[in-house]
Amino acid sequence: MAQENHLGKGVLIGFITGGALGAALALLYAPKTGKELRAEIRTKSDDYLDEADKYIAEAKDKAIDLINDGKKKSEKLIKDAKIKSDELIKDAEKVLEDARSKTDVLVKTGKEKVDQKTSQVKTAIKAGVDAYKETKNN
């Protein structure tokens, strides 16, 4: 794309330069009085300057359009990246919350089992102690 712009710029400069040289040569070789020649040179140079200004304005407009398109595309890319990152963060938070929830359930279940086994061991120890005391007293 940059190469096309460079090529277009070269063609534009070549066109303007060639036109100006051709017009100058045509004016110089045409049989006219000095006053007429100067007036025609002035008119032609004004015409070529106007045409050059027109081409410059068009080139400027195209450059502005390209810059604006680039800005829009970069803004869209940034917006899309932000949306994707937000989605990834939400997904990660969900995974983390699921892991916490499962961990809480496992810890609670484990604690209940430990409490149950502890109670069974205490009951067994108490029964053993009671049996020992009863055997000793008899």
N, C-alpha and C positions, 0 to 999 in steps of 0.2 A: 504494500500500500504506500509506503514511504517512497519507493522507487517510482510509482506512478505519479506521485505529487512532484517529485524531482523532475521527472520527464515532462510533465505538464508545464512546470515552471520554465524549463529550457525551451520548450516549444513556444511558449508565450513570449519570452525574451527574444527568441529568434524571429518570431513573426513581427514584433514591434520594430526591432532593429532593421530587419529586411525591408519592411514597409517604409520606414523613415529614410533609409538609404536610397531605395528606389524612387521615392518621391523627390528627394533632394536632387538626384541625378536627372530625373525627368525635368525638373524645374530649371536646372542649370543648363541643360541642352536645348530647352525650348526657346524659340526666338521671341523674347519679350523685352520691354524696356526695364531698366533697373527698378523703377518705382513699382511697376506691375509685378516684377519678379519678387521683390521684397514683400509686397502685399500678399502674394500667393504663398510665399514661404511662411509668412506669419499665419495665414489661414490654415495651411496644411499642418504646420507644427501645432497649432491650437487643436486641430482635429485629432492629430495623433496623441497629443497629451490627454485629450478627453477620452479617447479610446483606451489609452493606457490606464487612466484612472478607473474606467469602467472595468477593465480586466483585473485590476488590483482590488477593486471593491468586491468583485465576484470571488476572487481567490480568498479574500479576507472572510467573506460570508461562508465559503466552503470550509475554511479552517475553523471558524467559530462553530459551524455545524458538527464538524468532526470532534472538536473538543467537547461539545455538549453531549454528543453521542457517547464519547468515552466516559464522561462523568456519569451519565445515566447508567451505563453498563457497570461501572465500578460500584455505584450506589446499590444497584440490584444485587451484585455479587456480595457486597457487604451485608445487605439485608438478608439474603439467602443464607449466608454463613451464620449470621446471628440466629436465624430461625433454627437452623440445624443444630447449632450449639445449645440453644435452649431445649430442643427436643432431647438431645443427648443427656443434658443435665437432668431433665425430668425422668428420663429412663433410668439413669444412674440412681437418682433419689428413690425411685420405685423399687429397684433391685435392693438397695440398702435397707429400705423400710421392710421389704419382704424378709430379708435376712434377719433383721432385728426381731420381727414378729416370730419367725420360726425359732430363733434363738431363745426368745422369751418363753415360748411354749415348751421347748426342750428343757430349759432350766427349771421351769415350774414342774414339769413332769418328773424330772430327775430329783428335785427337792422332795416332791411328794413320795417318790419311791424310797428315798433315803429316810424320810420321816417314818414311813411305814415299816421299813426294815429295822430302824432304830427302836421303834415301839415293840416290834416282835422280839428283838434281842433283849430289851429291858424286861419284857414279860417273861421270857425264857429264863433270864438271870434271876428274877424274883421268884419264879417257880422253883428254880434250883436251890436258891437260898432257903425258901420255905420248906422244901423237901429235906434239906440238910438239917434244918432246925428241928423238924418233926422227927427225923431219924435220931438225932442226938438226944432229944427229950424222951424218947421211948426207950 
